[in-house]
Amino acid sequence: MTDDPEKDAARRHREKMEKRKAVQDAEVASKSIAQKGLLMVHTGPGKGKSTAAFGLALRALGHGWKIGVVQFGKGAWRTGEREMLEKLGQVAWHTLGEGFTWETQDRTRDEAAARRAWETACELMDDLAIRLLVLDELNIALRYDHLPLDEVIAKLGARRTDLHVVVTGRNAKPEMISAADLVTEMAQVKHHFSAGVKAQAGIEF
Amino acid sequence: MTDDPEKDAARRHREKMEKRKAVQDAEVASKSIAQKGLLMVHTGPGKGKSTAAFGLALRALGHGWKIGVVQFGKGAWRTGEREMLEKLGQVAWHTLGEGFTWETQDRTRDEAAARRAWETACELMDDLAIRLLVLDELNIALRYDHLPLDEVIAKLGARRTDLHVVVTGRNAKPEMISAADLVTEMAQVKHHFSAGVKAQAGIEF
């Protein structure tokens, strides 16, 4: 304690922050596995699942990596965004979904589309040049049983140690969460649709 | 009902999906506000808050928009990613944070850095060419009271109707959530740090 309350406050702040930094440094030092291809899952009802995956794609391209993208649905991302990523590096892009099942109302077609998308995903997993693979809305194909869950989980679990995979879509299966290294749930706290605002060009499409 | 259980299942599936589509179509039709610059907040302890913001930046550039980025912290995004975005269009990028307060341990410096960052944000809000402004980790500056909350909320509330703003950072203030049009909370369901895996190049930095 000194006679100067402002100095005391500054000292307390400094001490608190020093303690916090020590905790953080110890946590970083405790990690022992230096490199691991991560299976990342973005799920939950909120926005940002595919958008964050494409942010990761941007970063990966910044590292000079080749990336792969397979869209199991029609996808939140369109031709324009694909063109942007392709300007920046090597992108193997496949849109193989044909729209959500509540739009197509044809189960056989949905299953065939999911199967084609999954076969493409398997080929890209075997392409050694690819370091990041985005499987956009795979969770939705699994939720509707358009693909056998066991087969998908086994293949993802057997991926190369230098391949990162991002799986998006709400309602991730428990088996997918269990297989993943990193799972983020996007929760919707508030949405402008509730206030009568339409989907905004440039933001939502 | 028919004699064919497979046909029945297909019919039930079709009816269910038709119903779902009708609900969705009605929801879309109910929206009356055609254009509104959205205040979007990405908060919560999970990954993907800044990454989803940069995914939005990519999309905005795809629409030919000029974008602004102000980093109130040192930011999860580095020179490489900035260069990628700059290749794609007009980006006004300012990294004005000097690191988290538990690294700097100097409150006066933190406050001055936050003030500079906020003044830059205000200038960019007045630049009519900019249609999307990313205020990365503004929530953290507000949480530590490095900026007056009232001033920030008032300025954001008075933004142009064609300016979209994305605010990121955990622990968003209730006043920020109240002012926002769209709030997504990124929750951490599972993290590879807990399994002893270090931060991965190309994914986390």
Interface residues (C-beta under 8 A of the other chain):
Chain A: A10 H13 R14 M17 E18 R20 K21 Q24 E27 V28 S30 K31 S32 I33 A34 Q35 K36 L38 M40 V41 H42 T43 G44 G46 K47 G48 S50 T51 A52 A53 F54 G55 L56 L58 R59 A60 L61 G62 H63 W65 W77 G80 E81 E83 M84 L85 K87 L88 T101 W102 E103 T104 Q105 D106 R107 R131 L132 H164 I177 A180 D181 L182 V183 T184 E185 M186 A187 Q188 V189 K190 H191 H192 F193 A195 G196 V197 K198 A199 Q200 A201 G202 I203
Chain B: A10 H13 R14 M17 E18 R20 K21 Q24 E27 V28 S30 K31 S32 I33 A34 Q35 K36 L38 M40 V41 H42 T43 G44 G46 K47 G48 S50 T51 A52 A53 F54 G55 L56 L58 R59 A60 L61 G62 H63 W65 W77 G80 E81 E83 M84 L85 K87 L88 T101 W102 E103 T104 Q105 D106 R107 R131 L132 H164 I177 A180 D181 L182 V183 T184 E185 M186 A187 Q188 V189 K190 H191 H192 F193 A195 G196 V197 K198 A199 Q200 A201 G202 I203
